[in-house]
Amino acid sequence: MTSSNAPGTELVPVKFSRLTRRGVLLGLSLSQLVTLGVGVVSLVWAFYAGGGILIAITAPIWVLAAALTWIPLSGRPIVEWVPVGFWWIWKTTGGQLLYRRRIVKPRPAGTLALPGDAARLREYRDSSTGAGMIHDPSAATLTAVISVTHPAFVLLDPGEQERRVTSWSRVLATACRSGRVSMLQVLERTLPDSGTGLAEWWSTHGTHDSSWASTTYSELIDRAGPAGERHATTLSLSLDMKAAARQIRTAGGGIRGGAAVLRQEMNTLVAALRSADLAPSAWLTCGQIAVILRSAYDPAVAATLERHGELGQNLATAGPVAVNESWNRLRTDSAHHAVLWISEWPRSMVYPGFLAPILLSNGIQRSFSLLCTPMRSDQAARDIRKKKTEYISDAAQRQKIGQIEDASQTAEYHDVLQQEADLTAGHGVLRYTGLISVSATTNDDLDAAVAAIEQAAIQASCETRLLVGQQAQAFTAAALPLCRVV
């Protein structure tokens, strides 16, 4: 991501790197090279073995190989859809598209009642802080969640916005320099408001004199409060237990040692958030995380859980009762869901707050998840050197065969050079993944909400794509604060 000074304003616009579309050779991916090689081998063999008749006989092979290699389908070559199709067929034949809670047979203690590969997650309560931690034994990660409140960014003056952006960059730099952080997830979601905030304000500051104005105002709050919506932001910090293996052994080993190391990262993150003028709350307990999970799968009960603080605070029962997954939809207890992937960030210079059309969309229940994966400086340097070598060799190969240089390939190469300059200057390198989960009560309402979010993304200079064949896994990454990947 690059920046440039803008005249006449204190804000500094930024530019995101393009999504790399470079292949292994001449822009072709490995799967394309394999199918193209099969087609070329069959055609050459037919030409030398028997001529015209064999070429005609083998025509279905090399014609199909050419079609799989070059014909695009929804912006991707057909051959790249083959693994997705096989994975979908396997899930369909194996009964993996349906999930039903086993009411009579409870889950083992300490496990999360979640569908799919999230069923392997385990809960752990830190005795020192009381925070709930989620352990993934397969990925060897330990995750803690914190709630963050902040003022409305779009209402601040340009100088204050720039200062807060700079402060937030220091928070991300802290995660990059640690070397033990696996992922930092920012989850911003809209929730149906239960009206408790308005009711508490009225009970504290209102005038209860049984007058007509007082009675009318009380009735208005009772009716309009639950019909509104509010925004909630959480940060999830995931510890890479493999990278922190030495520190974990020093702290006692196992989950207890991992929790001790994670507490160090938690304290560092809280200090960085406070220096960025953000207001972090206490780290969420297991019960508070359970409410978030339950509200994501069953949005109709979210307001009820908020009004009654003792309900739903059990991770063993926080998951959905039923889940039906289709090709581009997900049906849970009381809602239909669809997950969009931000496939392209703004290619031109944009100012901070460019995501406002998406985040401030009204009347749409959605969750915006930004997955930040930090890279160690040595790993980032090796990756940049590899990309530079591949770009230079591809350019030489294209020049040798007389292929015209594409402007997009030149722009990607310049992005790599800019990343190298930023890394040399001491900045950290993060990989960003943006996911948007849209929820509605019916399929028609979901289609309208998805269309509205897509239009809002266009206003934000972003390109979105509806994920297909993996909606269940994408939903856990987009709507749940568990630092999951797709």
C-alpha positions as a printed Julia matrix, in Angstrom:
486×3 Matrix{Float64}:
   0.0     0.0     0.0
   1.46    3.36   -1.03
   0.7     6.9     0.03
   0.91   10.34   -1.54
   0.56   13.81   -0.12
  -2.62   15.57   -1.16
  -2.45   19.36   -1.6
  -4.81   21.52    0.4
  -5.7    18.9     2.98
  -4.11   17.19    5.93
  -5.36   13.78    4.9
  -3.0    11.49    3.01
  -4.55    9.28    0.32
  -3.43    5.69    0.03
  -3.25    3.14   -2.77
  -3.6    -0.61   -2.34
  -1.54   -3.19   -4.16
  -3.28   -5.09   -6.91
  -4.35   -8.69   -6.53
  -1.58  -10.6    -8.24
  -2.68  -12.58  -11.28
   0.76  -13.79  -12.22
   1.03  -17.44  -13.18
   3.88  -19.92  -13.19
   4.8   -19.3   -16.85
   3.51  -16.62  -19.24
   0.6   -15.82  -16.97
  -0.62  -19.44  -16.86
  -1.21  -21.15  -13.52
   0.03  -24.65  -12.7
  -3.36  -26.23  -13.44
  -3.51  -24.42  -16.79
  -0.01  -25.62  -17.68
  -0.96  -29.21  -16.84
  -4.09  -29.23  -19.02
  -2.28  -27.4   -21.82
   0.57  -29.92  -21.64
  -1.88  -32.83  -21.93
  -3.45  -31.24  -25.0
  -0.1   -30.49  -26.65
   1.28  -33.99  -25.98
  -1.83  -35.65  -27.45
  -1.76  -33.42  -30.52
   1.98  -33.91  -31.17
   1.69  -37.68  -30.69
  -1.22  -37.86  -33.14
   0.64  -35.73  -35.68
   3.77  -37.93  -35.69
   2.01  -41.28  -35.22
  -0.56  -41.26  -37.98
  -1.39  -37.83  -39.26
  -4.89  -36.64  -40.06
  -6.98  -39.57  -38.84
  -5.3   -39.69  -35.41
  -5.55  -35.91  -35.08
  -9.28  -36.21  -35.67
  -9.59  -39.09  -33.18
  -7.67  -37.22  -30.46
  -9.52  -33.97  -31.17
 -11.79  -34.31  -28.1
  -8.69  -34.47  -25.88
  -6.78  -31.42  -27.14
  -9.92  -29.38  -27.81
 -11.14  -30.06  -24.25
  -7.68  -29.22  -22.88
  -7.66  -25.92  -24.77
 -11.15  -25.09  -23.54
 -10.27  -25.87  -19.92
  -7.11  -23.76  -20.2
  -8.36  -20.58  -21.83
 -12.16  -20.3   -21.64
 -13.08  -18.22  -18.55
 -16.06  -18.87  -16.31
 -16.99  -16.08  -13.88
 -13.57  -14.52  -14.32
 -11.6   -17.75  -13.8
 -10.44  -20.44  -16.26
 -12.62  -23.54  -16.25
  -9.76  -25.74  -15.05
  -9.55  -23.74  -11.81
 -13.19  -24.63  -11.11
 -12.44  -28.37  -11.25
 -11.16  -28.63   -7.62
 -14.12  -26.57   -6.41
 -16.52  -28.86   -8.25
 -14.92  -32.04   -6.92
 -14.93  -30.66   -3.36
 -18.6   -29.75   -3.69
 -19.47  -33.22   -5.03
 -17.6   -34.83   -2.13
 -19.5   -32.74    0.41
 -22.8   -33.47   -1.32
 -22.32  -37.24   -1.46
 -20.88  -37.33    2.07
 -23.79  -35.48    3.66
 -21.57  -32.52    4.62
 -24.08  -29.89    3.47
 -26.51  -30.53    6.32
 -25.91  -30.06   10.03
 -28.33  -30.93   12.82
 -27.69  -30.52   16.51
 -27.8   -33.78   18.42
 -30.04  -32.8    21.29
 -30.02  -36.14   23.09
 -26.27  -36.65   22.74
 -24.42  -33.68   24.27
 -20.98  -32.68   23.05
 -17.86  -33.38   25.14
 -17.01  -30.78   27.75
 -14.88  -27.9    26.51
 -15.85  -28.22   22.84
 -17.77  -25.74   20.7
 -21.04  -26.83   19.12
 -20.16  -25.53   15.65
 -20.62  -27.22   12.27
 -17.93  -28.24    9.8
 -14.23  -27.98   10.54
 -14.97  -25.5    13.36
 -16.2   -28.43   15.47
 -12.6   -29.16   16.49
 -12.29  -25.86   18.37
 -11.88  -26.0    22.14
 -12.62  -23.4    24.81
 -10.24  -22.42   27.59
 -10.86  -19.96   30.41
  -7.81  -18.0    31.51
  -7.79  -17.94   35.3
  -5.67  -14.77   35.48
  -7.8   -12.5    33.31
 -11.07  -14.43   33.09
 -10.88  -14.15   29.31
 -12.27  -16.88   27.11
  -9.71  -18.35   24.7
 -10.43  -20.51   21.67
  -7.9   -23.23   20.91
  -7.58  -24.78   17.45
  -5.54  -27.99   17.88
  -5.17  -28.54   14.12
  -3.9   -25.06   13.26
  -2.09  -24.74   16.64
  -3.56  -21.32   17.43
  -4.99  -19.74   20.56
  -7.4   -16.82   20.1
  -8.73  -14.13   22.44
 -11.39  -11.53   21.64
 -11.78   -7.94   22.85
 -14.55   -5.43   22.23
 -13.56   -1.94   21.09
 -15.54    1.3    21.04
 -14.58    4.37   19.05
 -16.06    7.68   17.92
 -17.6     8.09   14.48
 -14.6     8.39   12.16
 -16.44   10.22    9.36
 -17.5    13.01   11.76
 -13.93   13.9    12.77
 -11.99   16.72   11.15
  -9.31   15.78    8.57
  -6.41   16.39   10.93
  -7.9    14.15   13.62
  -8.68   11.46   11.03
  -5.08   11.47    9.83
  -3.78   11.25   13.4
  -6.01    8.27   14.15
  -4.98    6.51   10.94
  -1.32    6.95   11.9
  -2.05    5.62   15.39
  -3.86    2.59   13.96
  -0.88    1.87   11.72
   1.23    1.62   14.87
  -1.19   -0.98   16.22
  -0.74   -3.07   13.08
   3.03   -2.57   13.21
   3.0    -3.96   16.74
   1.38   -7.16   15.46
   3.95   -7.43   12.65
   7.0    -7.06   14.88
   5.9    -9.65   17.4
   6.55  -12.69   15.23
   4.15  -14.75   17.36
   0.84  -13.34   16.12
  -0.86  -15.61   13.63
  -3.72  -13.26   12.71
  -5.49  -10.11   13.8
  -9.17   -9.99   12.89
 -11.28   -6.83   12.92
 -14.99   -7.68   12.95
 -17.55   -4.9    12.56
 -21.17   -6.07   12.62
 -24.64   -4.61   12.77
 -27.01   -5.95   15.4
 -30.69   -5.38   16.05
 -30.85   -2.94   18.93
 -32.79   -4.17   21.95
 -33.51   -0.6    23.06
 -31.83   -1.03   26.44
 -29.51    1.92   25.83
 -32.39    4.31   25.13
 -34.37    2.93   28.02
 -31.46    3.38   30.44
 -30.87    6.93   29.24
 -34.55    7.82   29.63
 -34.73    6.29   33.09
 -31.68    8.31   34.16
 -32.22   11.66   32.42
 -35.94   11.66   31.61
 -38.69   13.54   33.44
 -41.23   11.04   34.75
 -44.12   13.33   35.69
 -46.96   11.41   33.97
 -47.5    14.32   31.62
 -48.62   13.86   28.02
 -45.12   14.58   26.68
 -43.47   12.21   29.15
 -45.94    9.41   28.43
 -45.63    9.84   24.66
 -41.83    9.85   24.83
 -41.8     6.69   26.93
 -44.09    4.9    24.47
 -41.93    6.03   21.56
 -38.8     4.62   23.19
 -40.55    1.33   23.95
 -41.66    0.93   20.34
 -38.8     2.44   18.34
 -35.9     1.22   20.47
 -35.99   -2.48   19.5
 -36.55   -1.55   15.84
 -33.18    0.16   15.5
 -29.73   -1.22   14.92
 -26.32   -0.7    16.43
 -22.74   -1.36   15.43
 -20.33   -3.5    17.42
 -16.6    -3.9    16.79
 -14.35   -6.65   18.1
 -10.67   -7.44   17.66
  -9.51  -11.05   17.72
  -5.87  -11.81   18.46
  -4.58  -15.25   17.46
  -1.32  -16.67   18.79
   0.77  -18.98   16.62
   1.69  -21.69   19.11
   4.3   -23.17   16.76
   6.14  -19.88   16.39
   5.94  -19.31   20.15
   6.87  -22.89   21.11
  10.0   -21.87   23.05
   8.18  -19.22   25.08
   5.32  -21.64   25.74
   7.69  -24.27   27.09
   9.29  -21.64   29.33
   5.83  -20.68   30.66
   4.96  -24.27   31.57
   3.91  -25.79   28.27
   0.51  -26.83   26.96
  -2.55  -24.61   26.84
  -1.62  -23.02   30.17
   1.75  -21.93   28.81
   0.14  -20.75   25.58
  -2.33  -18.65   27.59
   0.56  -17.06   29.48
   2.31  -16.1    26.23
  -0.96  -14.87   24.73
  -1.5   -12.64   27.78
   1.72  -10.82   26.91
   0.44  -10.14   23.41
  -2.93   -9.1    24.84
  -1.33   -6.54   27.14
   0.74   -5.15   24.27
  -2.33   -4.87   22.05
  -4.39   -3.12   24.73
  -1.61   -0.57   25.28
  -1.39    0.05   21.53
  -5.17    0.46   21.23
  -5.27    2.99   24.04
  -2.45    4.97   22.47
  -4.55    5.03   19.28
  -7.42    6.7    21.21
  -9.56    3.56   21.03
 -11.48    2.33   24.05
 -10.94   -1.41   24.54
 -13.13   -3.2    27.03
 -12.12   -6.15   29.14
 -11.28   -9.29   27.19
 -14.46  -11.19   26.42
 -15.36  -14.14   28.59
 -16.52  -17.5    27.27
 -20.12  -16.46   27.89
 -19.77  -13.23   25.92
 -18.16  -15.06   23.0
 -21.03  -17.56   23.12
 -23.55  -14.72   22.74
 -21.72  -13.45   19.64
 -21.72  -16.93   18.07
 -25.39  -17.5    18.86
 -26.36  -14.08   17.48
 -24.5   -14.76   14.22
 -26.31  -18.03   13.55
 -29.64  -16.93   15.02
 -30.02  -13.14   14.54
 -33.67  -13.19   15.64
 -32.65  -13.95   19.23
 -29.82  -11.37   19.45
 -31.95   -8.63   21.03
 -33.4   -11.08   23.55
 -29.95  -12.26   24.6
 -28.88   -8.66   25.12
 -31.87   -7.82   27.28
 -31.39  -10.93   29.44
 -27.7   -11.02   30.29
 -27.74  -14.51   31.77
 -29.15  -16.3    28.72
 -27.08  -17.96   26.02
 -23.73  -17.65   27.79
 -22.6   -21.21   27.23
 -20.25  -22.14   24.4
 -21.46  -25.73   24.52
 -24.86  -24.61   23.21
 -23.89  -21.45   21.31
 -23.81  -23.04   17.87
 -26.7   -23.43   15.45
 -29.43  -26.04   15.72
 -29.61  -26.58   11.95
 -27.51  -25.51    8.94
 -28.26  -26.07    5.25
 -25.52  -25.13    2.8
 -26.17  -24.54   -0.88
 -23.89  -23.49   -3.73
 -24.08  -19.75   -2.94
 -26.23  -19.54    0.2
 -26.27  -20.66    3.81
 -29.43  -21.28    5.81
 -29.22  -21.29    9.6
 -31.71  -21.18   12.45
 -33.53  -17.93   11.67
 -31.74  -16.37    8.7
 -30.33  -16.81    5.23
 -26.72  -15.77    4.7
 -24.4   -15.01    1.79
 -20.69  -14.18    2.01
 -18.93  -11.77   -0.36
 -15.18  -11.56   -0.84
 -13.5    -8.23   -1.57
 -11.48   -9.41   -4.55
 -10.09   -5.98   -5.46
  -9.28   -3.07   -3.18
  -9.21    0.45   -4.65
  -6.71    0.73   -7.48
  -6.62    4.53   -7.38
  -5.75    6.89   -4.55
  -8.45    6.92   -1.85
  -8.75    8.68    1.48
  -9.28    7.02    4.87
 -12.92    6.24    5.36
 -13.44    4.93    1.83
 -15.33    1.95    3.28
 -18.05    4.21    4.69
 -20.64    3.24    2.02
 -20.34   -0.39    3.15
 -20.0     0.09    6.89
 -22.73    2.74    7.15
 -25.33    1.01    4.99
 -28.69    1.2     6.72
 -31.33   -1.48    7.02
 -28.96   -4.34    6.18
 -27.75   -6.87    8.69
 -24.15   -7.63    7.79
 -20.74   -8.41    9.25
 -17.54   -6.99    7.83
 -14.44   -8.97    8.67
 -10.9    -7.81    7.93
  -8.34  -10.59    8.37
  -4.81   -9.22    8.84
  -2.07  -11.82    8.54
   1.35  -10.41    9.54
   4.47  -11.63    7.79
   7.9   -11.75    9.38
  10.38   -9.38    7.77
  12.67  -12.18    6.57
   9.75  -14.13    5.12
   8.38  -11.01    3.44
  11.82  -10.23    1.97
  12.12  -13.74    0.51
   8.61  -13.51   -0.93
   9.35  -10.16   -2.56
  12.63  -11.41   -4.05
  10.82  -14.44   -5.46
   8.12  -12.25   -7.03
  10.73   -9.93   -8.57
  12.61  -12.85  -10.08
   9.43  -14.35  -11.52
   8.27  -11.04  -12.98
  11.65  -10.38  -14.63
  11.9   -13.91  -16.05
   8.31  -13.78  -17.36
   8.99  -10.41  -19.0
  12.12  -11.81  -20.69
  10.2   -14.88  -21.88
   7.38  -12.72  -23.3
   9.88  -10.52  -25.09
  11.61  -13.58  -26.56
   8.39  -14.94  -28.08
   7.19  -11.51  -29.16
   4.29  -11.15  -26.72
   3.24   -7.59  -25.91
   3.76   -6.44  -22.32
   0.5    -5.97  -20.44
  -0.02   -2.77  -18.43
  -1.52   -4.69  -15.52
   1.61   -6.84  -15.24
   3.76   -3.71  -15.17
   1.55   -2.24  -12.42
   1.88   -5.42  -10.35
   5.65   -5.27  -10.7
   5.67   -1.67   -9.51
   3.57   -2.74   -6.5
   6.22   -5.33   -5.64
   8.93   -2.66   -5.86
   6.9    -0.39   -3.59
   6.46   -3.2    -1.06
  10.23   -3.76   -1.11
  10.82   -0.04   -0.48
   8.34   -0.02    2.42
   9.95   -3.12    3.94
  13.4    -1.56    3.61
  12.11    1.58    5.35
  11.12   -0.54    8.36
   7.41   -0.95    7.77
   5.63   -4.24    8.37
   3.93   -6.31    5.71
   0.41   -7.63    6.23
  -1.86   -9.63    3.98
  -5.42   -8.38    4.04
  -8.55  -10.41    3.35
 -11.93   -8.67    3.38
 -15.14  -10.66    3.81
 -18.72   -9.4     4.06
 -21.46  -11.64    5.45
 -25.01  -10.51    4.61
 -28.01  -11.91    6.5
 -31.76  -11.68    5.94
 -34.91  -13.5     6.97
 -35.92  -14.61    3.45
 -34.15  -15.39    0.19
 -35.74  -12.41   -1.57
 -34.62  -10.05    1.17
 -31.15  -11.61    1.0
 -30.91  -11.0    -2.75
 -31.9    -7.36   -2.24
 -29.39   -6.94    0.6
 -26.56   -8.52   -1.42
 -27.34   -6.23   -4.36
 -27.25   -3.2    -2.03
 -23.9    -4.25   -0.55
 -22.45   -4.82   -4.03
 -23.55   -1.33   -5.03
 -22.06    0.11   -1.84
 -18.79   -1.67   -2.64
 -18.74   -0.02   -6.05
 -19.13    3.36   -4.35
 -16.18    2.41   -2.13
 -14.07    1.62   -5.25
 -13.96   -2.07   -4.32
 -14.84   -5.18   -6.3
 -16.74   -7.98   -4.58
 -17.44  -11.57   -5.57
 -19.96  -13.97   -4.15
 -18.14  -17.02   -2.83
 -19.51  -20.31   -4.15
 -19.05  -23.87   -2.99
 -17.66  -22.8     0.41
 -20.32  -20.66    2.05
 -20.26  -22.52    5.39
 -16.51  -22.14    5.81
 -16.62  -18.53    4.61
 -19.38  -17.7     7.09
 -17.28  -18.82   10.06
 -14.47  -16.55    8.83
 -16.69  -13.55    8.03
 -19.23  -13.54   10.87
 -17.45  -15.19   13.82
 -14.53  -13.59   15.74
 -12.47  -16.78   15.7
  -9.67  -15.87   13.26
 -10.74  -18.51   10.78
  -9.51  -18.69    7.16
 -11.26  -19.63    3.93
